[in-house]
Amino acid sequence: MSVTLWFNPRCGTARKVRQWLDDNGHEYVLREYLKEPPSREEIAGVLAKGDMQPTDLFRSKEALAQDLGLRGSEDQDAILDAMAANPVLINRPIVIDGDRARLCRPASEVESFLA
């Protein structure tokens, strides 16, 4: 099964994860999630695969999080809605492997995840 990498090319950590995948011969689908935003359902599916909550993937330090009144919020539904409407609020890189998913931050997480 192919791995999917939710990727932002401006993110150094995402670039390191991509390089690790390349160096270790993993086939993967690269999804630049800012250009091809995931739906709310897709985000919820990734969260379920990783046994995560929306706050686990939420970039709360983004100015937009503050503008939306979500910085420090624990309202999981509101955060999920915000990430679906504004993918810049999704933390990265996210590696999806079949029925598993993990936020690979720091980049070394990818090695233990796919080992």
TASUL-V465279 format. One record per pair of residues at least 12 apart in sequence whose C-alpha atoms are under 7 Angstrom apart, sorted by the first residue. I is the first residue (numbers start at 1). J is the second residue. Records with the same first field share a line. If there is no record, write none. Layout:
I->J, J
//
This chain:
1->98
2->27, 28, 29, 97
3->27, 28, 29, 95, 96, 97
4->28, 29, 30, 95, 96, 97
5->28, 29, 30, 31, 93, 94, 95, 96
6->30, 31, 32, 33, 92, 93, 94, 95
7->30, 31, 32, 33, 92, 93
8->32, 33
13->93, 105, 106, 107
14->92, 93
16->107
17->107, 110
33->87
34->87, 88
37->87
38->84
39->84
40->80, 81, 84
46->101
49->99, 100, 101
50->100, 101, 102
54->76, 79, 80
55->74, 76, 79
57->90, 91
58->89, 90, 91
59->89, 90, 91
62->89
93->105
//
